[in-house]
Amino acid sequence: MSALSEAAPAPVAYSIPNAARAVDMGTEAFRSHIVAGNLTVRYPNSSPRIAHDELVEWFKNLPLDKPLPK
């Protein structure tokens, strides 16, 4: 059996901490986007999950430019 066939499949969904880690954000900053309605949380069980395709689509739609200082 090759090493390629033993690799874990790509995730279909992420826990909130793992989704935040996947886009290199802190969990609390990531949660603020959920609260703002920018990401949809799903509940396959009692733990919230973010779908992989939604996470990628959200990330692709983030601004390209660095925000101006306040």
A tleap script that builds the chain and sets N, CA, C and O, in Angstrom:
source leaprc.protein.ff14SB
mol = sequence {
  NMET SER ALA LEU SER GLU ALA ALA PRO ALA
  PRO VAL ALA TYR SER ILE PRO ASN ALA ALA
  ARG ALA VAL ASP MET GLY THR GLU ALA PHE
  ARG SER HIE ILE VAL ALA GLY ASN LEU THR
  VAL ARG TYR PRO ASN SER SER PRO ARG ILE
  ALA HIE ASP GLU LEU VAL GLU TRP PHE LYS
  ASN LEU PRO LEU ASP LYS PRO LEU PRO CLYS
}
set mol.1.N position { 0.840 -1.168 0.000 }
set mol.1.CA position { 0.000 0.000 0.000 }
set mol.1.C position { 0.893 1.242 0.000 }
set mol.1.O position { 1.843 1.322 0.778 }
set mol.2.N position { 0.595 2.196 -0.858 }
set mol.2.CA position { 1.433 3.393 -0.953 }
set mol.2.C position { 1.095 4.384 0.155 }
set mol.2.O position { 0.010 4.342 0.735 }
set mol.3.N position { 2.029 5.261 0.434 }
set mol.3.CA position { 1.819 6.298 1.461 }
set mol.3.C position { 0.675 7.216 1.058 }
set mol.3.O position { -0.022 7.742 1.926 }
set mol.4.N position { 0.467 7.418 -0.230 }
set mol.4.CA position { -0.594 8.290 -0.705 }
set mol.4.C position { -1.962 7.739 -0.328 }
set mol.4.O position { -2.844 8.507 0.057 }
set mol.5.N position { -2.156 6.451 -0.427 }
set mol.5.CA position { -3.456 5.869 -0.102 }
set mol.5.C position { -3.706 5.828 1.400 }
set mol.5.O position { -4.846 5.643 1.825 }
set mol.6.N position { -2.665 5.996 2.214 }
set mol.6.CA position { -2.823 5.989 3.659 }
set mol.6.C position { -3.092 7.379 4.228 }
set mol.6.O position { -3.381 7.514 5.418 }
set mol.7.N position { -3.003 8.399 3.404 }
set mol.7.CA position { -3.207 9.767 3.873 }
set mol.7.C position { -4.664 9.969 4.282 }
set mol.7.O position { -5.580 9.394 3.694 }
set mol.8.N position { -4.849 10.786 5.287 }
set mol.8.CA position { -6.207 11.104 5.742 }
set mol.8.C position { -6.920 11.923 4.673 }
set mol.8.O position { -6.285 12.723 3.986 }
set mol.9.N position { -8.227 11.736 4.522 }
set mol.9.CA position { -8.965 12.536 3.534 }
set mol.9.C position { -9.036 13.995 3.978 }
set mol.9.O position { -8.932 14.300 5.167 }
set mol.10.N position { -9.210 14.876 3.025 }
set mol.10.CA position { -9.357 16.299 3.340 }
set mol.10.C position { -10.618 16.480 4.180 }
set mol.10.O position { -11.618 15.800 3.947 }
set mol.11.N position { -10.582 17.389 5.154 }
set mol.11.CA position { -11.765 17.582 6.001 }
set mol.11.C position { -12.944 18.165 5.223 }
set mol.11.O position { -12.768 18.992 4.328 }
set mol.12.N position { -14.120 17.728 5.575 }
set mol.12.CA position { -15.351 18.255 4.999 }
set mol.12.C position { -15.799 19.463 5.808 }
set mol.12.O position { -16.401 20.392 5.268 }
set mol.13.N position { -15.501 19.447 7.109 }
set mol.13.CA position { -15.882 20.539 8.002 }
set mol.13.C position { -14.867 20.637 9.136 }
set mol.13.O position { -14.124 19.697 9.418 }
set mol.14.N position { -14.861 21.802 9.775 }
set mol.14.CA position { -13.904 22.079 10.848 }
set mol.14.C position { -14.629 22.531 12.110 }
set mol.14.O position { -15.683 23.163 12.037 }
set mol.15.N position { -14.068 22.208 13.248 }
set mol.15.CA position { -14.515 22.835 14.483 }
set mol.15.C position { -14.127 24.306 14.389 }
set mol.15.O position { -13.313 24.674 13.542 }
set mol.16.N position { -14.689 25.140 15.233 }
set mol.16.CA position { -14.351 26.561 15.180 }
set mol.16.C position { -12.859 26.795 15.431 }
set mol.16.O position { -12.241 27.548 14.679 }
set mol.17.N position { -12.256 26.185 16.454 }
set mol.17.CA position { -10.808 26.398 16.628 }
set mol.17.C position { -9.981 25.917 15.430 }
set mol.17.O position { -9.008 26.571 15.053 }
set mol.18.N position { -10.354 24.795 14.835 }
set mol.18.CA position { -9.598 24.292 13.683 }
set mol.18.C position { -9.826 25.143 12.437 }
set mol.18.O position { -8.909 25.317 11.633 }
set mol.19.N position { -11.025 25.670 12.267 }
set mol.19.CA position { -11.292 26.571 11.141 }
set mol.19.C position { -10.469 27.849 11.299 }
set mol.19.O position { -9.887 28.341 10.332 }
set mol.20.N position { -10.423 28.380 12.515 }
set mol.20.CA position { -9.618 29.581 12.774 }
set mol.20.C position { -8.148 29.298 12.490 }
set mol.20.O position { -7.463 30.121 11.883 }
set mol.21.N position { -7.671 28.160 12.916 }
set mol.21.CA position { -6.274 27.767 12.679 }
set mol.21.C position { -5.998 27.619 11.181 }
set mol.21.O position { -4.920 27.979 10.709 }
set mol.22.N position { -6.971 27.089 10.438 }
set mol.22.CA position { -6.797 26.871 9.002 }
set mol.22.C position { -6.584 28.181 8.244 }
set mol.22.O position { -5.926 28.194 7.204 }
set mol.23.N position { -7.138 29.284 8.761 }
set mol.23.CA position { -6.968 30.582 8.102 }
set mol.23.C position { -6.032 31.492 8.897 }
set mol.23.O position { -5.975 32.698 8.657 }
set mol.24.N position { -5.297 30.901 9.847 }
set mol.24.CA position { -4.282 31.608 10.625 }
set mol.24.C position { -4.854 32.807 11.385 }
set mol.24.O position { -4.297 33.904 11.358 }
set mol.25.N position { -5.984 32.567 12.064 }
set mol.25.CA position { -6.626 33.599 12.885 }
set mol.25.C position { -6.778 33.082 14.302 }
set mol.25.O position { -6.785 31.874 14.537 }
set mol.26.N position { -6.898 33.994 15.229 }
set mol.26.CA position { -7.237 33.617 16.589 }
set mol.26.C position { -8.703 33.204 16.653 }
set mol.26.O position { -9.521 33.653 15.851 }
set mol.27.N position { -9.020 32.355 17.602 }
set mol.27.CA position { -10.379 31.840 17.716 }
set mol.27.C position { -11.394 32.951 17.968 }
set mol.27.O position { -12.460 32.963 17.351 }
set mol.28.N position { -11.079 33.878 18.861 }
set mol.28.CA position { -12.036 34.949 19.171 }
set mol.28.C position { -12.257 35.868 17.972 }
set mol.28.O position { -13.392 36.266 17.709 }
set mol.29.N position { -11.209 36.209 17.247 }
set mol.29.CA position { -11.368 37.031 16.039 }
set mol.29.C position { -12.209 36.286 15.011 }
set mol.29.O position { -13.045 36.889 14.338 }
set mol.30.N position { -11.994 34.982 14.884 }
set mol.30.CA position { -12.757 34.179 13.942 }
set mol.30.C position { -14.227 34.124 14.355 }
set mol.30.O position { -15.119 34.241 13.514 }
set mol.31.N position { -14.473 33.947 15.651 }
set mol.31.CA position { -15.849 33.910 16.144 }
set mol.31.C position { -16.592 35.214 15.845 }
set mol.31.O position { -17.804 35.199 15.630 }
set mol.32.N position { -15.881 36.332 15.831 }
set mol.32.CA position { -16.543 37.608 15.535 }
set mol.32.C position { -17.127 37.607 14.118 }
set mol.32.O position { -18.146 38.254 13.875 }
set mol.33.N position { -16.502 36.897 13.191 }
set mol.33.CA position { -17.045 36.783 11.831 }
set mol.33.C position { -18.288 35.900 11.816 }
set mol.33.O position { -19.198 36.124 11.019 }
set mol.34.N position { -18.329 34.910 12.683 }
set mol.34.CA position { -19.524 34.070 12.794 }
set mol.34.C position { -20.672 34.889 13.360 }
set mol.34.O position { -21.783 34.853 12.832 }
set mol.35.N position { -20.407 35.631 14.439 }
set mol.35.CA position { -21.429 36.465 15.077 }
set mol.35.C position { -21.955 37.519 14.095 }
set mol.35.O position { -23.144 37.837 14.103 }
set mol.36.N position { -21.071 38.057 13.253 }
set mol.36.CA position { -21.461 39.062 12.262 }
set mol.36.C position { -22.276 38.458 11.115 }
set mol.36.O position { -22.809 39.190 10.281 }
set mol.37.N position { -22.373 37.131 11.071 }
set mol.37.CA position { -23.147 36.476 10.021 }
set mol.37.C position { -22.368 36.217 8.748 }
set mol.37.O position { -22.960 35.922 7.710 }
set mol.38.N position { -21.053 36.322 8.812 }
set mol.38.CA position { -20.228 36.106 7.617 }
set mol.38.C position { -19.990 34.634 7.308 }
set mol.38.O position { -19.633 34.285 6.182 }
set mol.39.N position { -20.181 33.786 8.280 }
set mol.39.CA position { -19.997 32.337 8.118 }
set mol.39.C position { -21.190 31.620 8.724 }
set mol.39.O position { -21.740 32.055 9.736 }
set mol.40.N position { -21.583 30.528 8.105 }
set mol.40.CA position { -22.691 29.726 8.615 }
set mol.40.C position { -22.144 28.560 9.421 }
set mol.40.O position { -21.267 27.827 8.965 }
set mol.41.N position { -22.668 28.403 10.607 }
set mol.41.CA position { -22.284 27.295 11.482 }
set mol.41.C position { -23.339 26.208 11.343 }
set mol.41.O position { -24.537 26.492 11.337 }
set mol.42.N position { -22.890 24.971 11.232 }
set mol.42.CA position { -23.811 23.819 11.147 }
set mol.42.C position { -23.555 22.915 12.347 }
set mol.42.O position { -22.464 22.906 12.916 }
set mol.43.N position { -24.573 22.163 12.716 }
set mol.43.CA position { -24.502 21.303 13.897 }
set mol.43.C position { -24.792 19.842 13.530 }
set mol.43.O position { -25.939 19.404 13.623 }
set mol.44.N position { -23.774 19.088 13.118 }
set mol.44.CA position { -23.989 17.670 12.850 }
set mol.44.C position { -24.206 16.887 14.150 }
set mol.44.O position { -24.736 15.776 14.140 }
set mol.45.N position { -23.790 17.481 15.252 }
set mol.45.CA position { -24.013 16.951 16.598 }
set mol.45.C position { -24.094 18.176 17.497 }
set mol.45.O position { -24.543 19.222 17.029 }
set mol.46.N position { -23.700 18.109 18.722 }
set mol.46.CA position { -23.810 19.269 19.604 }
set mol.46.C position { -22.678 20.281 19.412 }
set mol.46.O position { -22.705 21.357 20.011 }
set mol.47.N position { -21.697 19.951 18.591 }
set mol.47.CA position { -20.558 20.850 18.358 }
set mol.47.C position { -20.704 21.562 17.014 }
set mol.47.O position { -20.992 20.918 16.005 }
set mol.48.N position { -20.507 22.882 16.988 }
set mol.48.CA position { -20.634 23.614 15.724 }
set mol.48.C position { -19.500 23.275 14.769 }
set mol.48.O position { -18.376 23.002 15.189 }
set mol.49.N position { -19.808 23.297 13.491 }
set mol.49.CA position { -18.830 23.024 12.442 }
set mol.49.C position { -18.985 24.049 11.327 }
set mol.49.O position { -20.080 24.544 11.059 }
set mol.50.N position { -17.854 24.355 10.681 }
set mol.50.CA position { -17.822 25.225 9.517 }
set mol.50.C position { -17.458 24.352 8.325 }
set mol.50.O position { -16.442 23.658 8.356 }
set mol.51.N position { -18.275 24.376 7.275 }
set mol.51.CA position { -18.011 23.570 6.088 }
set mol.51.C position { -16.755 24.071 5.379 }
set mol.51.O position { -16.525 25.276 5.275 }
set mol.52.N position { -15.955 23.139 4.898 }
set mol.52.CA position { -14.704 23.474 4.213 }
set mol.52.C position { -14.943 24.427 3.043 }
set mol.52.O position { -14.259 25.444 2.926 }
set mol.53.N position { -15.904 24.108 2.178 }
set mol.53.CA position { -16.128 24.947 1.003 }
set mol.53.C position { -16.581 26.349 1.393 }
set mol.53.O position { -16.217 27.316 0.724 }
set mol.54.N position { -17.364 26.481 2.456 }
set mol.54.CA position { -17.779 27.808 2.913 }
set mol.54.C position { -16.588 28.584 3.469 }
set mol.54.O position { -16.460 29.784 3.226 }
set mol.55.N position { -15.721 27.905 4.212 }
set mol.55.CA position { -14.537 28.556 4.761 }
set mol.55.C position { -13.644 29.079 3.642 }
set mol.55.O position { -13.154 30.205 3.712 }
set mol.56.N position { -13.436 28.272 2.623 }
set mol.56.CA position { -12.600 28.683 1.484 }
set mol.56.C position { -13.246 29.859 0.759 }
set mol.56.O position { -12.564 30.829 0.429 }
set mol.57.N position { -14.540 29.787 0.508 }
set mol.57.CA position { -15.244 30.867 -0.200 }
set mol.57.C position { -15.189 32.168 0.600 }
set mol.57.O position { -14.939 33.232 0.034 }
set mol.58.N position { -15.420 32.092 1.909 }
set mol.58.CA position { -15.347 33.271 2.783 }
set mol.58.C position { -13.950 33.873 2.719 }
set mol.58.O position { -13.795 35.085 2.569 }
set mol.59.N position { -12.929 33.021 2.833 }
set mol.59.CA position { -11.550 33.502 2.813 }
set mol.59.C position { -11.213 34.191 1.494 }
set mol.59.O position { -10.548 35.228 1.485 }
set mol.60.N position { -11.666 33.624 0.388 }
set mol.60.CA position { -11.397 34.212 -0.928 }
set mol.60.C position { -12.054 35.578 -1.091 }
set mol.60.O position { -11.608 36.382 -1.910 }
set mol.61.N position { -13.101 35.850 -0.328 }
set mol.61.CA position { -13.813 37.116 -0.432 }
set mol.61.C position { -13.371 38.158 0.593 }
set mol.61.O position { -13.948 39.243 0.662 }
set mol.62.N position { -12.357 37.837 1.383 }
set mol.62.CA position { -11.817 38.830 2.313 }
set mol.62.C position { -11.100 39.916 1.512 }
set mol.62.O position { -10.653 39.666 0.392 }
set mol.63.N position { -10.987 41.122 2.079 }
set mol.63.CA position { -10.302 42.203 1.350 }
set mol.63.C position { -8.862 41.835 1.007 }
set mol.63.O position { -8.188 41.124 1.752 }
set mol.64.N position { -8.417 42.332 -0.121 }
set mol.64.CA position { -7.043 42.110 -0.556 }
set mol.64.C position { -6.077 43.097 0.088 }
set mol.64.O position { -4.882 42.828 0.206 }
set mol.65.N position { -6.609 44.237 0.500 }
set mol.65.CA position { -5.783 45.276 1.079 }
set mol.65.C position { -5.827 45.237 2.605 }
set mol.65.O position { -6.843 44.882 3.202 }
set mol.66.N position { -4.722 45.605 3.215 }
set mol.66.CA position { -4.646 45.692 4.671 }
set mol.66.C position { -5.558 46.821 5.145 }
set mol.66.O position { -5.557 47.894 4.543 }
set mol.67.N position { -6.345 46.605 6.220 }
set mol.67.CA position { -7.219 47.669 6.727 }
set mol.67.C position { -6.398 48.871 7.192 }
set mol.67.O position { -5.274 48.724 7.672 }
set mol.68.N position { -6.976 50.047 7.042 }
set mol.68.CA position { -6.335 51.268 7.516 }
set mol.68.C position { -6.403 51.308 9.031 }
set mol.68.O position { -7.369 50.817 9.614 }
set mol.69.N position { -5.399 51.883 9.682 }
set mol.69.CA position { -5.441 52.003 11.148 }
set mol.69.C position { -6.588 52.918 11.564 }
set mol.69.O position { -6.949 53.860 10.858 }
set mol.70.N position { -7.146 52.612 12.726 }
set mol.70.CA position { -8.260 53.428 13.236 }
set mol.70.C position { -7.762 54.547 14.087 }
set mol.70.O position { -8.558 55.334 14.599 }
savepdb mol mol.pdb
quit
